Amino acid sequence: LIIDRCNDMLAEVRTVLENYKVDLLFLGYSITELWPDEIFVENFAEFQLANCGLGGYLTQNVLWRLQQGTADGFEPAAVVLVIGVNNLFLGGDRPEDVFYGVEAVVDDLQARFEDADILLLGLLPVGKDPATDDRNKVAETNRQQSPVSLADTRRHAIGDSARADYAPANGFCWGSTVITCMRCHRGPKRGQNCAGSCGF
């Protein structure tokens, strides 16, 4: 099923390239894929954008797609990347492994789009309870990703999406009040606006 969706997306990307010069390129997993159109309109109406997020994707899937030409022909001014949570909870990777995967994707983007700003978003909080191993894995992954953003501050930015802006003061996340890793597909507007509040 994911292969069929990937092929469909490639066809859509080709159509976009034939008709538009893309300013913003979004890469990631289901959080990116399922952002409502109105969120993009509200935050990025002045830009031509391509949303290439795909549910279930891991860092290596994004890297493979880039290497297979998914983004060939694009000359974006900025790339928004959010990836890695599926590596933790579907792939069973350690935070340090996720870091290396994210770093590989960022390195590819940096080489591919030399003039683009790259916005790397931190992972979203997982589950409703802050005192869990899962939440700690996300926090550790975000901590390790931070150095990626420091290598070139003009082109790399890190948005720690697990910060207080997206969770109540007590750290508990409920489906009706905050987006979380496995709940965010139907989370509140403020959560889905995270990219809009991280520098654009």
Solvent accessible surface area in square Angstrom, and as a share of the most:
residue,aa,sasa,rsa
1,L,166,0.83
2,I,67,0.34
3,I,124,0.63
4,D,86,0.45
5,R,75,0.27
6,C,11,0.07
7,N,81,0.41
8,D,87,0.45
9,M,18,0.08
10,L,59,0.29
11,A,61,0.47
12,E,108,0.48
13,V,5,0.03
14,R,98,0.36
15,T,75,0.44
16,V,37,0.21
17,L,45,0.22
18,E,142,0.64
19,N,95,0.49
20,Y,115,0.44
21,K,135,0.57
22,V,3,0.02
23,D,36,0.19
24,L,2,0.01
25,L,0,0.00
26,F,1,0.00
27,L,4,0.02
28,G,0,0.00
29,Y,4,0.02
30,S,16,0.10
31,I,8,0.04
32,T,1,0.01
33,E,47,0.21
34,L,94,0.47
35,W,11,0.04
36,P,39,0.25
37,D,112,0.58
38,E,107,0.48
39,I,5,0.02
40,F,17,0.07
41,V,100,0.57
42,E,102,0.46
43,N,39,0.20
44,F,4,0.02
45,A,75,0.58
46,E,131,0.59
47,F,67,0.28
48,Q,83,0.37
49,L,49,0.24
50,A,6,0.05
51,N,45,0.23
52,C,2,0.01
53,G,0,0.00
54,L,2,0.01
55,G,10,0.10
56,G,31,0.30
57,Y,11,0.04
58,L,29,0.14
59,T,4,0.02
60,Q,98,0.43
61,N,51,0.26
62,V,3,0.02
63,L,39,0.19
64,W,139,0.49
65,R,5,0.02
66,L,1,0.01
67,Q,109,0.48
68,Q,109,0.49
69,G,15,0.15
70,T,4,0.02
71,A,2,0.01
72,D,69,0.36
73,G,64,0.61
74,F,9,0.04
75,E,127,0.57
76,P,8,0.05
77,A,61,0.48
78,A,5,0.04
79,V,0,0.00
80,V,1,0.01
81,L,0,0.00
82,V,5,0.03
83,I,0,0.00
84,G,0,0.00
85,V,1,0.00
86,N,11,0.06
87,N,3,0.01
88,L,6,0.03
89,F,51,0.21
90,L,122,0.61
91,G,40,0.38
92,G,63,0.61
93,D,42,0.22
94,R,142,0.52
95,P,18,0.12
96,E,58,0.26
97,D,50,0.26
98,V,0,0.00
99,F,30,0.13
100,Y,136,0.52
101,G,18,0.17
102,V,0,0.00
103,E,60,0.27
104,A,38,0.30
105,V,0,0.00
106,V,2,0.01
107,D,76,0.39
108,D,25,0.13
109,L,0,0.00
110,Q,53,0.24
111,A,75,0.59
112,R,83,0.30
113,F,14,0.06
114,E,125,0.56
115,D,129,0.67
116,A,1,0.01
117,D,57,0.30
118,I,3,0.02
119,L,11,0.06
120,L,3,0.01
121,L,2,0.01
122,G,0,0.00
123,L,0,0.00
124,L,3,0.01
125,P,1,0.00
126,V,11,0.06
127,G,25,0.24
128,K,87,0.37
129,D,50,0.26
130,P,41,0.26
131,A,89,0.69
132,T,48,0.28
133,D,108,0.56
134,D,56,0.29
135,R,28,0.10
136,N,88,0.45
137,K,77,0.33
138,V,0,0.00
139,A,56,0.43
140,E,55,0.25
141,T,0,0.00
142,N,8,0.04
143,R,150,0.55
144,Q,35,0.15
145,Q,0,0.00
146,S,40,0.26
147,P,72,0.45
148,V,11,0.06
149,S,6,0.04
150,L,127,0.63
151,A,86,0.66
152,D,40,0.21
153,T,105,0.61
154,R,148,0.54
155,R,29,0.10
156,H,9,0.04
157,A,43,0.33
158,I,55,0.28
159,G,7,0.07
160,D,62,0.32
161,S,1,0.01
162,A,30,0.24
163,R,78,0.28
164,A,80,0.62
165,D,79,0.41
166,Y,10,0.04
167,A,11,0.08
168,P,47,0.30
169,A,113,0.88
170,N,101,0.52
171,G,15,0.15
172,F,70,0.29
173,C,0,0.00
174,W,121,0.42
175,G,35,0.34
176,S,101,0.65
177,T,59,0.34
178,V,2,0.01
179,I,1,0.01
180,T,0,0.00
181,C,3,0.02
182,M,101,0.45
183,R,103,0.38
184,C,3,0.02
185,H,75,0.34
186,R,223,0.81
187,G,13,0.12
188,P,37,0.23
189,K,109,0.46
190,R,119,0.43
191,G,1,0.01
192,Q,17,0.07
193,N,29,0.15
194,C,4,0.02
195,A,1,0.01
196,G,19,0.18
197,S,73,0.47
198,C,23,0.14
199,G,76,0.73
200,F,90,0.38
